[in-house]
Amino acid sequence: MKYEYILPEHGEEYPTDALEFTASHVSHEYIAEDAAEWFHHNNDGWDYDWPVVIEIFKNAKSLGKFDVERESVPQFNATPIKSKNNAEIV
């Protein structure tokens, strides 16, 4: 289903600033999480301070405002250290 969202605490207003996204959930909380994921990946959301307040709309009717937190997942990468003669140290 198609929905729209805005970030009201960042000065956005409906319908002028609304962005469309698709969600397959029924629960409004999950729909808000989908909107946050869409915002993060497609609309510079990684550059915002989280949590953010997201207001969800369907057919121009507000489904509510939701405080959405972003969880960080650490990722670790290892690189072999080489000796002076360019051989890997074991």
PDB file with one MODEL, atoms N, CA, C and O in Angstrom:
MODEL        1
ATOM      1  N   MET A   1       0.829  -1.174   0.000  1.00  0.00           N
ATOM      2  CA  MET A   1       0.000   0.000   0.000  1.00  0.00           C
ATOM      3  C   MET A   1       0.879   1.245   0.000  1.00  0.00           C
ATOM      4  O   MET A   1       1.992   1.237   0.526  1.00  0.00           O
ATOM      5  N   LYS A   2       0.376   2.280  -0.580  1.00  0.00           N
ATOM      6  CA  LYS A   2       1.120   3.545  -0.646  1.00  0.00           C
ATOM      7  C   LYS A   2       0.720   4.448   0.511  1.00  0.00           C
ATOM      8  O   LYS A   2      -0.454   4.595   0.851  1.00  0.00           O
ATOM      9  N   TYR A   3       1.748   5.041   1.097  1.00  0.00           N
ATOM     10  CA  TYR A   3       1.579   5.978   2.203  1.00  0.00           C
ATOM     11  C   TYR A   3       2.442   7.198   1.922  1.00  0.00           C
ATOM     12  O   TYR A   3       3.243   7.212   0.987  1.00  0.00           O
ATOM     13  N   GLU A   4       2.266   8.212   2.742  1.00  0.00           N
ATOM     14  CA  GLU A   4       3.115   9.393   2.679  1.00  0.00           C
ATOM     15  C   GLU A   4       3.593   9.694   4.101  1.00  0.00           C
ATOM     16  O   GLU A   4       2.958   9.296   5.078  1.00  0.00           O
ATOM     17  N   TYR A   5       4.717  10.401   4.200  1.00  0.00           N
ATOM     18  CA  TYR A   5       5.204  10.793   5.517  1.00  0.00           C
ATOM     19  C   TYR A   5       5.835  12.173   5.456  1.00  0.00           C
ATOM     20  O   TYR A   5       6.265  12.639   4.401  1.00  0.00           O
ATOM     21  N   ILE A   6       5.879  12.812   6.618  1.00  0.00           N
ATOM     22  CA  ILE A   6       6.602  14.071   6.798  1.00  0.00           C
ATOM     23  C   ILE A   6       7.341  14.001   8.127  1.00  0.00           C
ATOM     24  O   ILE A   6       7.056  13.146   8.966  1.00  0.00           O
ATOM     25  N   LEU A   7       8.289  14.906   8.307  1.00  0.00           N
ATOM     26  CA  LEU A   7       8.985  15.074   9.578  1.00  0.00           C
ATOM     27  C   LEU A   7       8.547  16.428  10.150  1.00  0.00           C
ATOM     28  O   LEU A   7       9.198  17.442   9.897  1.00  0.00           O
ATOM     29  N   PRO A   8       7.448  16.453  10.919  1.00  0.00           N
ATOM     30  CA  PRO A   8       6.876  17.725  11.361  1.00  0.00           C
ATOM     31  C   PRO A   8       7.812  18.556  12.243  1.00  0.00           C
ATOM     32  O   PRO A   8       7.749  19.785  12.207  1.00  0.00           O
ATOM     33  N   GLU A   9       8.664  17.926  13.020  1.00  0.00           N
ATOM     34  CA  GLU A   9       9.571  18.670  13.895  1.00  0.00           C
ATOM     35  C   GLU A   9      10.735  19.299  13.129  1.00  0.00           C
ATOM     36  O   GLU A   9      11.524  20.052  13.698  1.00  0.00           O
ATOM     37  N   HIS A  10      10.836  18.988  11.846  1.00  0.00           N
ATOM     38  CA  HIS A  10      11.862  19.596  10.988  1.00  0.00           C
ATOM     39  C   HIS A  10      11.229  20.624  10.056  1.00  0.00           C
ATOM     40  O   HIS A  10      11.814  21.009   9.043  1.00  0.00           O
ATOM     41  N   GLY A  11      10.025  21.062  10.414  1.00  0.00           N
ATOM     42  CA  GLY A  11       9.361  22.123   9.663  1.00  0.00           C
ATOM     43  C   GLY A  11       8.595  21.659   8.442  1.00  0.00           C
ATOM     44  O   GLY A  11       8.103  22.484   7.672  1.00  0.00           O
ATOM     45  N   GLU A  12       8.482  20.349   8.248  1.00  0.00           N
ATOM     46  CA  GLU A  12       7.760  19.857   7.077  1.00  0.00           C
ATOM     47  C   GLU A  12       6.251  19.906   7.324  1.00  0.00           C
ATOM     48  O   GLU A  12       5.784  19.713   8.446  1.00  0.00           O
ATOM     49  N   GLU A  13       5.500  20.169   6.249  1.00  0.00           N
ATOM     50  CA  GLU A  13       4.049  20.265   6.336  1.00  0.00           C
ATOM     51  C   GLU A  13       3.401  19.390   5.276  1.00  0.00           C
ATOM     52  O   GLU A  13       3.946  19.186   4.191  1.00  0.00           O
ATOM     53  N   TYR A  14       2.214  18.872   5.620  1.00  0.00           N
ATOM     54  CA  TYR A  14       1.452  18.071   4.675  1.00  0.00           C
ATOM     55  C   TYR A  14       0.503  19.001   3.921  1.00  0.00           C
ATOM     56  O   TYR A  14      -0.082  19.883   4.549  1.00  0.00           O
ATOM     57  N   PRO A  15       0.326  18.854   2.638  1.00  0.00           N
ATOM     58  CA  PRO A  15       0.884  17.882   1.711  1.00  0.00           C
ATOM     59  C   PRO A  15       2.143  18.360   0.990  1.00  0.00           C
ATOM     60  O   PRO A  15       2.752  17.598   0.239  1.00  0.00           O
ATOM     61  N   THR A  16       2.537  19.607   1.209  1.00  0.00           N
ATOM     62  CA  THR A  16       3.636  20.206   0.457  1.00  0.00           C
ATOM     63  C   THR A  16       4.919  19.390   0.516  1.00  0.00           C
ATOM     64  O   THR A  16       5.555  19.177  -0.517  1.00  0.00           O
ATOM     65  N   ASP A  17       5.313  18.929   1.694  1.00  0.00           N
ATOM     66  CA  ASP A  17       6.604  18.249   1.881  1.00  0.00           C
ATOM     67  C   ASP A  17       6.488  16.730   1.958  1.00  0.00           C
ATOM     68  O   ASP A  17       7.488  16.050   2.187  1.00  0.00           O
ATOM     69  N   ALA A  18       5.299  16.192   1.772  1.00  0.00           N
ATOM     70  CA  ALA A  18       5.088  14.756   1.944  1.00  0.00           C
ATOM     71  C   ALA A  18       5.830  13.946   0.883  1.00  0.00           C
ATOM     72  O   ALA A  18       5.865  14.309  -0.293  1.00  0.00           O
ATOM     73  N   LEU A  19       6.418  12.848   1.328  1.00  0.00           N
ATOM     74  CA  LEU A  19       7.100  11.917   0.433  1.00  0.00           C
ATOM     75  C   LEU A  19       6.371  10.581   0.460  1.00  0.00           C
ATOM     76  O   LEU A  19       5.958  10.111   1.520  1.00  0.00           O
ATOM     77  N   GLU A  20       6.217   9.979  -0.699  1.00  0.00           N
ATOM     78  CA  GLU A  20       5.487   8.727  -0.827  1.00  0.00           C
ATOM     79  C   GLU A  20       6.417   7.540  -0.622  1.00  0.00           C
ATOM     80  O   GLU A  20       7.581   7.575  -1.020  1.00  0.00           O
ATOM     81  N   PHE A  21       5.891   6.482   0.005  1.00  0.00           N
ATOM     82  CA  PHE A  21       6.622   5.232   0.159  1.00  0.00           C
ATOM     83  C   PHE A  21       5.607   4.095   0.180  1.00  0.00           C
ATOM     84  O   PHE A  21       4.402   4.321   0.291  1.00  0.00           O
ATOM     85  N   THR A  22       6.109   2.882   0.073  1.00  0.00           N
ATOM     86  CA  THR A  22       5.255   1.701   0.063  1.00  0.00           C
ATOM     87  C   THR A  22       5.535   0.862   1.303  1.00  0.00           C
ATOM     88  O   THR A  22       6.690   0.667   1.681  1.00  0.00           O
ATOM     89  N   ALA A  23       4.476   0.369   1.933  1.00  0.00           N
ATOM     90  CA  ALA A  23       4.605  -0.514   3.093  1.00  0.00           C
ATOM     91  C   ALA A  23       3.584  -1.629   2.965  1.00  0.00           C
ATOM     92  O   ALA A  23       2.505  -1.437   2.403  1.00  0.00           O
ATOM     93  N   SER A  24       3.933  -2.794   3.491  1.00  0.00           N
ATOM     94  CA  SER A  24       3.018  -3.929   3.411  1.00  0.00           C
ATOM     95  C   SER A  24       2.475  -4.324   4.778  1.00  0.00           C
ATOM     96  O   SER A  24       1.789  -5.339   4.898  1.00  0.00           O
ATOM     97  N   HIS A  25       2.773  -3.535   5.812  1.00  0.00           N
ATOM     98  CA  HIS A  25       2.329  -3.857   7.165  1.00  0.00           C
ATOM     99  C   HIS A  25       0.948  -3.284   7.438  1.00  0.00           C
ATOM    100  O   HIS A  25       0.472  -2.398   6.727  1.00  0.00           O
ATOM    101  N   VAL A  26       0.314  -3.805   8.482  1.00  0.00           N
ATOM    102  CA  VAL A  26      -0.976  -3.299   8.926  1.00  0.00           C
ATOM    103  C   VAL A  26      -0.781  -2.383  10.132  1.00  0.00           C
ATOM    104  O   VAL A  26      -1.459  -1.364  10.257  1.00  0.00           O
ATOM    105  N   SER A  27       0.137  -2.743  11.011  1.00  0.00           N
ATOM    106  CA  SER A  27       0.392  -1.973  12.222  1.00  0.00           C
ATOM    107  C   SER A  27       1.000  -0.618  11.886  1.00  0.00           C
ATOM    108  O   SER A  27       1.959  -0.535  11.118  1.00  0.00           O
ATOM    109  N   HIS A  28       0.449   0.428  12.455  1.00  0.00           N
ATOM    110  CA  HIS A  28       0.953   1.776  12.186  1.00  0.00           C
ATOM    111  C   HIS A  28       2.403   1.939  12.639  1.00  0.00           C
ATOM    112  O   HIS A  28       3.170   2.665  12.007  1.00  0.00           O
ATOM    113  N   GLU A  29       2.785   1.268  13.731  1.00  0.00           N
ATOM    114  CA  GLU A  29       4.165   1.356  14.199  1.00  0.00           C
ATOM    115  C   GLU A  29       5.130   0.792  13.151  1.00  0.00           C
ATOM    116  O   GLU A  29       6.179   1.381  12.888  1.00  0.00           O
ATOM    117  N   TYR A  30       4.773  -0.343  12.557  1.00  0.00           N
ATOM    118  CA  TYR A  30       5.630  -0.932  11.534  1.00  0.00           C
ATOM    119  C   TYR A  30       5.657  -0.067  10.271  1.00  0.00           C
ATOM    120  O   TYR A  30       6.687   0.026   9.602  1.00  0.00           O
ATOM    121  N   ILE A  31       4.543   0.555   9.951  1.00  0.00           N
ATOM    122  CA  ILE A  31       4.499   1.457   8.798  1.00  0.00           C
ATOM    123  C   ILE A  31       5.428   2.639   9.039  1.00  0.00           C
ATOM    124  O   ILE A  31       6.132   3.071   8.126  1.00  0.00           O
ATOM    125  N   ALA A  32       5.435   3.167  10.267  1.00  0.00           N
ATOM    126  CA  ALA A  32       6.344   4.268  10.613  1.00  0.00           C
ATOM    127  C   ALA A  32       7.801   3.824  10.509  1.00  0.00           C
ATOM    128  O   ALA A  32       8.649   4.597  10.061  1.00  0.00           O
ATOM    129  N   GLU A  33       8.104   2.593  10.913  1.00  0.00           N
ATOM    130  CA  GLU A  33       9.465   2.068  10.781  1.00  0.00           C
ATOM    131  C   GLU A  33       9.861   1.946   9.313  1.00  0.00           C
ATOM    132  O   GLU A  33      10.999   2.246   8.951  1.00  0.00           O
ATOM    133  N   ASP A  34       8.929   1.508   8.465  1.00  0.00           N
ATOM    134  CA  ASP A  34       9.203   1.445   7.028  1.00  0.00           C
ATOM    135  C   ASP A  34       9.483   2.836   6.467  1.00  0.00           C
ATOM    136  O   ASP A  34      10.381   3.010   5.643  1.00  0.00           O
ATOM    137  N   ALA A  35       8.710   3.827   6.917  1.00  0.00           N
ATOM    138  CA  ALA A  35       8.931   5.202   6.467  1.00  0.00           C
ATOM    139  C   ALA A  35      10.303   5.686   6.892  1.00  0.00           C
ATOM    140  O   ALA A  35      11.001   6.340   6.117  1.00  0.00           O
ATOM    141  N   ALA A  36      10.697   5.370   8.125  1.00  0.00           N
ATOM    142  CA  ALA A  36      12.016   5.777   8.626  1.00  0.00           C
ATOM    143  C   ALA A  36      13.134   5.122   7.824  1.00  0.00           C
ATOM    144  O   ALA A  36      14.141   5.761   7.518  1.00  0.00           O
ATOM    145  N   GLU A  37      12.958   3.856   7.486  1.00  0.00           N
ATOM    146  CA  GLU A  37      13.964   3.163   6.675  1.00  0.00           C
ATOM    147  C   GLU A  37      14.053   3.800   5.290  1.00  0.00           C
ATOM    148  O   GLU A  37      15.148   4.010   4.768  1.00  0.00           O
ATOM    149  N   TRP A  38      12.904   4.106   4.700  1.00  0.00           N
ATOM    150  CA  TRP A  38      12.878   4.770   3.397  1.00  0.00           C
ATOM    151  C   TRP A  38      13.582   6.120   3.483  1.00  0.00           C
ATOM    152  O   TRP A  38      14.403   6.460   2.632  1.00  0.00           O
ATOM    153  N   PHE A  39      13.249   6.885   4.524  1.00  0.00           N
ATOM    154  CA  PHE A  39      13.863   8.196   4.739  1.00  0.00           C
ATOM    155  C   PHE A  39      15.376   8.066   4.896  1.00  0.00           C
ATOM    156  O   PHE A  39      16.131   8.842   4.311  1.00  0.00           O
ATOM    157  N   HIS A  40      15.811   7.104   5.672  1.00  0.00           N
ATOM    158  CA  HIS A  40      17.245   6.920   5.931  1.00  0.00           C
ATOM    159  C   HIS A  40      18.008   6.587   4.653  1.00  0.00           C
ATOM    160  O   HIS A  40      19.076   7.146   4.405  1.00  0.00           O
ATOM    161  N   HIS A  41      17.469   5.685   3.847  1.00  0.00           N
ATOM    162  CA  HIS A  41      18.185   5.204   2.666  1.00  0.00           C
ATOM    163  C   HIS A  41      17.999   6.071   1.422  1.00  0.00           C
ATOM    164  O   HIS A  41      18.874   6.090   0.556  1.00  0.00           O
ATOM    165  N   ASN A  42      16.890   6.782   1.314  1.00  0.00           N
ATOM    166  CA  ASN A  42      16.580   7.478   0.064  1.00  0.00           C
ATOM    167  C   ASN A  42      16.505   9.002   0.165  1.00  0.00           C
ATOM    168  O   ASN A  42      16.431   9.679  -0.859  1.00  0.00           O
ATOM    169  N   ASN A  43      16.523   9.545   1.365  1.00  0.00           N
ATOM    170  CA  ASN A  43      16.320  10.981   1.517  1.00  0.00           C
ATOM    171  C   ASN A  43      17.276  11.609   2.530  1.00  0.00           C
ATOM    172  O   ASN A  43      16.875  12.480   3.302  1.00  0.00           O
ATOM    173  N   ASP A  44      18.519  11.178   2.532  1.00  0.00           N
ATOM    174  CA  ASP A  44      19.567  11.740   3.395  1.00  0.00           C
ATOM    175  C   ASP A  44      19.295  11.555   4.880  1.00  0.00           C
ATOM    176  O   ASP A  44      19.819  12.315   5.694  1.00  0.00           O
ATOM    177  N   GLY A  45      18.500  10.577   5.252  1.00  0.00           N
ATOM    178  CA  GLY A  45      18.188  10.348   6.660  1.00  0.00           C
ATOM    179  C   GLY A  45      19.388   9.960   7.495  1.00  0.00           C
ATOM    180  O   GLY A  45      19.383  10.159   8.710  1.00  0.00           O
ATOM    181  N   TRP A  46      20.434   9.401   6.862  1.00  0.00           N
ATOM    182  CA  TRP A  46      21.639   9.031   7.615  1.00  0.00           C
ATOM    183  C   TRP A  46      22.333  10.265   8.178  1.00  0.00           C
ATOM    184  O   TRP A  46      23.151  10.161   9.092  1.00  0.00           O
ATOM    185  N   ASP A  47      22.006  11.431   7.631  1.00  0.00           N
ATOM    186  CA  ASP A  47      22.665  12.678   8.024  1.00  0.00           C
ATOM    187  C   ASP A  47      21.904  13.409   9.139  1.00  0.00           C
ATOM    188  O   ASP A  47      22.335  14.479   9.568  1.00  0.00           O
ATOM    189  N   TYR A  48      20.798  12.862   9.606  1.00  0.00           N
ATOM    190  CA  TYR A  48      19.971  13.497  10.634  1.00  0.00           C
ATOM    191  C   TYR A  48      20.334  12.987  12.016  1.00  0.00           C
ATOM    192  O   TYR A  48      20.904  11.905  12.160  1.00  0.00           O
ATOM    193  N   ASP A  49      20.002  13.769  13.028  1.00  0.00           N
ATOM    194  CA  ASP A  49      20.102  13.314  14.409  1.00  0.00           C
ATOM    195  C   ASP A  49      18.835  12.531  14.730  1.00  0.00           C
ATOM    196  O   ASP A  49      17.718  13.018  14.556  1.00  0.00           O
ATOM    197  N   TRP A  50      19.036  11.321  15.195  1.00  0.00           N
ATOM    198  CA  TRP A  50      17.913  10.445  15.544  1.00  0.00           C
ATOM    199  C   TRP A  50      17.753  10.424  17.046  1.00  0.00           C
ATOM    200  O   TRP A  50      18.745  10.634  17.745  1.00  0.00           O
ATOM    201  N   PRO A  51      16.581  10.188  17.590  1.00  0.00           N
ATOM    202  CA  PRO A  51      15.338   9.799  16.926  1.00  0.00           C
ATOM    203  C   PRO A  51      14.697  10.962  16.171  1.00  0.00           C
ATOM    204  O   PRO A  51      15.002  12.128  16.420  1.00  0.00           O
ATOM    205  N   VAL A  52      13.802  10.618  15.243  1.00  0.00           N
ATOM    206  CA  VAL A  52      13.026  11.616  14.501  1.00  0.00           C
ATOM    207  C   VAL A  52      11.537  11.308  14.709  1.00  0.00           C
ATOM    208  O   VAL A  52      11.143  10.168  14.955  1.00  0.00           O
ATOM    209  N   VAL A  53      10.738  12.357  14.603  1.00  0.00           N
ATOM    210  CA  VAL A  53       9.291  12.188  14.649  1.00  0.00           C
ATOM    211  C   VAL A  53       8.801  12.116  13.211  1.00  0.00           C
ATOM    212  O   VAL A  53       9.077  13.001  12.400  1.00  0.00           O
ATOM    213  N   ILE A  54       8.070  11.047  12.908  1.00  0.00           N
ATOM    214  CA  ILE A  54       7.528  10.839  11.564  1.00  0.00           C
ATOM    215  C   ILE A  54       6.012  10.786  11.673  1.00  0.00           C
ATOM    216  O   ILE A  54       5.458  10.066  12.503  1.00  0.00           O
ATOM    217  N   GLU A  55       5.355  11.560  10.820  1.00  0.00           N
ATOM    218  CA  GLU A  55       3.898  11.502  10.752  1.00  0.00           C
ATOM    219  C   GLU A  55       3.518  10.797   9.460  1.00  0.00           C
ATOM    220  O   GLU A  55       3.997  11.147   8.381  1.00  0.00           O
ATOM    221  N   ILE A  56       2.653   9.803   9.582  1.00  0.00           N
ATOM    222  CA  ILE A  56       2.253   8.955   8.461  1.00  0.00           C
ATOM    223  C   ILE A  56       0.864   9.363   7.978  1.00  0.00           C
ATOM    224  O   ILE A  56      -0.023   9.673   8.775  1.00  0.00           O
ATOM    225  N   PHE A  57       0.694   9.357   6.648  1.00  0.00           N
ATOM    226  CA  PHE A  57      -0.592   9.699   6.039  1.00  0.00           C
ATOM    227  C   PHE A  57      -1.000   8.612   5.049  1.00  0.00           C
ATOM    228  O   PHE A  57      -0.166   8.028   4.357  1.00  0.00           O
ATOM    229  N   LYS A  58      -2.292   8.361   5.004  1.00  0.00           N
ATOM    230  CA  LYS A  58      -2.864   7.486   3.975  1.00  0.00           C
ATOM    231  C   LYS A  58      -4.131   8.165   3.483  1.00  0.00           C
ATOM    232  O   LYS A  58      -5.014   8.501   4.272  1.00  0.00           O
ATOM    233  N   ASN A  59      -4.213   8.362   2.179  1.00  0.00           N
ATOM    234  CA  ASN A  59      -5.358   9.052   1.569  1.00  0.00           C
ATOM    235  C   ASN A  59      -5.584  10.414   2.229  1.00  0.00           C
ATOM    236  O   ASN A  59      -6.719  10.800   2.509  1.00  0.00           O
ATOM    237  N   ALA A  60      -4.489  11.131   2.472  1.00  0.00           N
ATOM    238  CA  ALA A  60      -4.500  12.485   3.045  1.00  0.00           C
ATOM    239  C   ALA A  60      -4.991  12.531   4.494  1.00  0.00           C
ATOM    240  O   ALA A  60      -5.258  13.614   5.015  1.00  0.00           O
ATOM    241  N   LYS A  61      -5.114  11.377   5.152  1.00  0.00           N
ATOM    242  CA  LYS A  61      -5.547  11.326   6.550  1.00  0.00           C
ATOM    243  C   LYS A  61      -4.361  10.877   7.409  1.00  0.00           C
ATOM    244  O   LYS A  61      -3.712   9.875   7.107  1.00  0.00           O
ATOM    245  N   SER A  62      -4.083  11.626   8.480  1.00  0.00           N
ATOM    246  CA  SER A  62      -2.974  11.280   9.365  1.00  0.00           C
ATOM    247  C   SER A  62      -3.292  10.008  10.136  1.00  0.00           C
ATOM    248  O   SER A  62      -4.373   9.862  10.707  1.00  0.00           O
ATOM    249  N   LEU A  63      -2.324   9.087  10.143  1.00  0.00           N
ATOM    250  CA  LEU A  63      -2.438   7.865  10.933  1.00  0.00           C
ATOM    251  C   LEU A  63      -1.755   8.031  12.286  1.00  0.00           C
ATOM    252  O   LEU A  63      -1.836   7.146  13.138  1.00  0.00           O
ATOM    253  N   GLY A  64      -1.081   9.164  12.483  1.00  0.00           N
ATOM    254  CA  GLY A  64      -0.438   9.438  13.759  1.00  0.00           C
ATOM    255  C   GLY A  64       1.010   9.841  13.590  1.00  0.00           C
ATOM    256  O   GLY A  64       1.602   9.713  12.518  1.00  0.00           O
ATOM    257  N   LYS A  65       1.564  10.339  14.702  1.00  0.00           N
ATOM    258  CA  LYS A  65       2.976  10.706  14.765  1.00  0.00           C
ATOM    259  C   LYS A  65       3.709   9.654  15.584  1.00  0.00           C
ATOM    260  O   LYS A  65       3.194   9.154  16.584  1.00  0.00           O
ATOM    261  N   PHE A  66       4.923   9.325  15.144  1.00  0.00           N
ATOM    262  CA  PHE A  66       5.698   8.270  15.779  1.00  0.00           C
ATOM    263  C   PHE A  66       7.129   8.729  16.002  1.00  0.00           C
ATOM    264  O   PHE A  66       7.754   9.309  15.114  1.00  0.00           O
ATOM    265  N   ASP A  67       7.637   8.465  17.190  1.00  0.00           N
ATOM    266  CA  ASP A  67       9.026   8.734  17.520  1.00  0.00           C
ATOM    267  C   ASP A  67       9.822   7.505  17.091  1.00  0.00           C
ATOM    268  O   ASP A  67       9.619   6.418  17.632  1.00  0.00           O
ATOM    269  N   VAL A  68      10.724   7.664  16.125  1.00  0.00           N
ATOM    270  CA  VAL A  68      11.440   6.521  15.555  1.00  0.00           C
ATOM    271  C   VAL A  68      12.930   6.652  15.855  1.00  0.00           C
ATOM    272  O   VAL A  68      13.550   7.671  15.550  1.00  0.00           O
ATOM    273  N   GLU A  69      13.486   5.621  16.449  1.00  0.00           N
ATOM    274  CA  GLU A  69      14.908   5.559  16.794  1.00  0.00           C
ATOM    275  C   GLU A  69      15.632   4.720  15.748  1.00  0.00           C
ATOM    276  O   GLU A  69      15.080   3.756  15.219  1.00  0.00           O
ATOM    277  N   ARG A  70      16.858   5.094  15.462  1.00  0.00           N
ATOM    278  CA  ARG A  70      17.701   4.309  14.546  1.00  0.00           C
ATOM    279  C   ARG A  70      18.677   3.501  15.392  1.00  0.00           C
ATOM    280  O   ARG A  70      19.359   4.048  16.259  1.00  0.00           O
ATOM    281  N   GLU A  71      18.738   2.200  15.137  1.00  0.00           N
ATOM    282  CA  GLU A  71      19.682   1.339  15.831  1.00  0.00           C
ATOM    283  C   GLU A  71      20.926   1.179  14.968  1.00  0.00           C
ATOM    284  O   GLU A  71      20.838   1.012  13.751  1.00  0.00           O
ATOM    285  N   SER A  72      22.071   1.231  15.610  1.00  0.00           N
ATOM    286  CA  SER A  72      23.329   1.024  14.889  1.00  0.00           C
ATOM    287  C   SER A  72      23.761  -0.429  15.030  1.00  0.00           C
ATOM    288  O   SER A  72      23.674  -1.017  16.108  1.00  0.00           O
ATOM    289  N   VAL A  73      24.217  -0.987  13.944  1.00  0.00           N
ATOM    290  CA  VAL A  73      24.719  -2.354  13.946  1.00  0.00           C
ATOM    291  C   VAL A  73      26.209  -2.285  13.636  1.00  0.00           C
ATOM    292  O   VAL A  73      26.597  -1.953  12.516  1.00  0.00           O
ATOM    293  N   PRO A  74      27.043  -2.597  14.620  1.00  0.00           N
ATOM    294  CA  PRO A  74      28.485  -2.519  14.351  1.00  0.00           C
ATOM    295  C   PRO A  74      28.926  -3.568  13.333  1.00  0.00           C
ATOM    296  O   PRO A  74      28.413  -4.687  13.297  1.00  0.00           O
ATOM    297  N   GLN A  75      29.877  -3.174  12.523  1.00  0.00           N
ATOM    298  CA  GLN A  75      30.455  -4.080  11.542  1.00  0.00           C
ATOM    299  C   GLN A  75      31.962  -4.019  11.718  1.00  0.00           C
ATOM    300  O   GLN A  75      32.537  -2.936  11.831  1.00  0.00           O
ATOM    301  N   PHE A  76      32.597  -5.171  11.741  1.00  0.00           N
ATOM    302  CA  PHE A  76      34.032  -5.243  11.958  1.00  0.00           C
ATOM    303  C   PHE A  76      34.707  -5.827  10.726  1.00  0.00           C
ATOM    304  O   PHE A  76      34.239  -6.816  10.161  1.00  0.00           O
ATOM    305  N   ASN A  77      35.811  -5.211  10.315  1.00  0.00           N
ATOM    306  CA  ASN A  77      36.570  -5.669   9.154  1.00  0.00           C
ATOM    307  C   ASN A  77      38.016  -5.853   9.566  1.00  0.00           C
ATOM    308  O   ASN A  77      38.590  -4.995  10.236  1.00  0.00           O
ATOM    309  N   ALA A  78      38.608  -6.972   9.166  1.00  0.00           N
ATOM    310  CA  ALA A  78      40.004  -7.265   9.490  1.00  0.00           C
ATOM    311  C   ALA A  78      40.839  -7.254   8.216  1.00  0.00           C
ATOM    312  O   ALA A  78      40.391  -7.696   7.158  1.00  0.00           O
ATOM    313  N   THR A  79      42.049  -6.746   8.336  1.00  0.00           N
ATOM    314  CA  THR A  79      43.009  -6.726   7.241  1.00  0.00           C
ATOM    315  C   THR A  79      44.299  -7.357   7.737  1.00  0.00           C
ATOM    316  O   THR A  79      44.797  -6.985   8.799  1.00  0.00           O
ATOM    317  N   PRO A  80      44.845  -8.297   6.994  1.00  0.00           N
ATOM    318  CA  PRO A  80      46.079  -8.934   7.440  1.00  0.00           C
ATOM    319  C   PRO A  80      47.229  -7.922   7.516  1.00  0.00           C
ATOM    320  O   PRO A  80      47.345  -7.034   6.672  1.00  0.00           O
ATOM    321  N   ILE A  81      48.062  -8.071   8.527  1.00  0.00           N
ATOM    322  CA  ILE A  81      49.239  -7.230   8.676  1.00  0.00           C
ATOM    323  C   ILE A  81      50.397  -7.953   7.997  1.00  0.00           C
ATOM    324  O   ILE A  81      50.632  -9.140   8.224  1.00  0.00           O
ATOM    325  N   LYS A  82      51.103  -7.219   7.170  1.00  0.00           N
ATOM    326  CA  LYS A  82      52.218  -7.817   6.427  1.00  0.00           C
ATOM    327  C   LYS A  82      53.533  -7.360   7.008  1.00  0.00           C
ATOM    328  O   LYS A  82      53.662  -6.249   7.523  1.00  0.00           O
ATOM    329  N   SER A  83      54.500  -8.239   6.915  1.00  0.00           N
ATOM    330  CA  SER A  83      55.850  -7.906   7.397  1.00  0.00           C
ATOM    331  C   SER A  83      56.554  -7.006   6.378  1.00  0.00           C
ATOM    332  O   SER A  83      55.996  -6.681   5.330  1.00  0.00           O
ATOM    333  N   LYS A  84      57.757  -6.620   6.695  1.00  0.00           N
ATOM    334  CA  LYS A  84      58.502  -5.741   5.804  1.00  0.00           C
ATOM    335  C   LYS A  84      58.768  -6.374   4.444  1.00  0.00           C
ATOM    336  O   LYS A  84      58.877  -5.658   3.449  1.00  0.00           O
ATOM    337  N   ASN A  85      58.875  -7.700   4.377  1.00  0.00           N
ATOM    338  CA  ASN A  85      59.104  -8.350   3.077  1.00  0.00           C
ATOM    339  C   ASN A  85      57.780  -8.704   2.401  1.00  0.00           C
ATOM    340  O   ASN A  85      57.742  -9.504   1.467  1.00  0.00           O
ATOM    341  N   ASN A  86      56.690  -8.091   2.890  1.00  0.00           N
ATOM    342  CA  ASN A  86      55.356  -8.210   2.284  1.00  0.00           C
ATOM    343  C   ASN A  86      54.708  -9.581   2.467  1.00  0.00           C
ATOM    344  O   ASN A  86      53.790  -9.925   1.723  1.00  0.00           O
ATOM    345  N   ALA A  87      55.159 -10.357   3.426  1.00  0.00           N
ATOM    346  CA  ALA A  87      54.562 -11.651   3.730  1.00  0.00           C
ATOM    347  C   ALA A  87      53.593 -11.464   4.890  1.00  0.00           C
ATOM    348  O   ALA A  87      53.824 -10.649   5.784  1.00  0.00           O
ATOM    349  N   GLU A  88      52.506 -12.229   4.864  1.00  0.00           N
ATOM    350  CA  GLU A  88      51.539 -12.130   5.958  1.00  0.00           C
ATOM    351  C   GLU A  88      52.146 -12.662   7.242  1.00  0.00           C
ATOM    352  O   GLU A  88      52.862 -13.663   7.229  1.00  0.00           O
ATOM    353  N   ILE A  89      51.866 -12.006   8.334  1.00  0.00           N
ATOM    354  CA  ILE A  89      52.327 -12.461   9.650  1.00  0.00           C
ATOM    355  C   ILE A  89      51.301 -13.456  10.159  1.00  0.00           C
ATOM    356  O   ILE A  89      50.106 -13.162  10.200  1.00  0.00           O
ATOM    357  N   VAL A  90      51.769 -14.630  10.545  1.00  0.00           N
ATOM    358  CA  VAL A  90      50.870 -15.699  11.015  1.00  0.00           C
ATOM    359  C   VAL A  90      50.947 -15.821  12.506  1.00  0.00           C
ATOM    360  O   VAL A  90      50.266 -16.662  13.092  1.00  0.00           O
TER     361      VAL A  90
ENDMDL
END
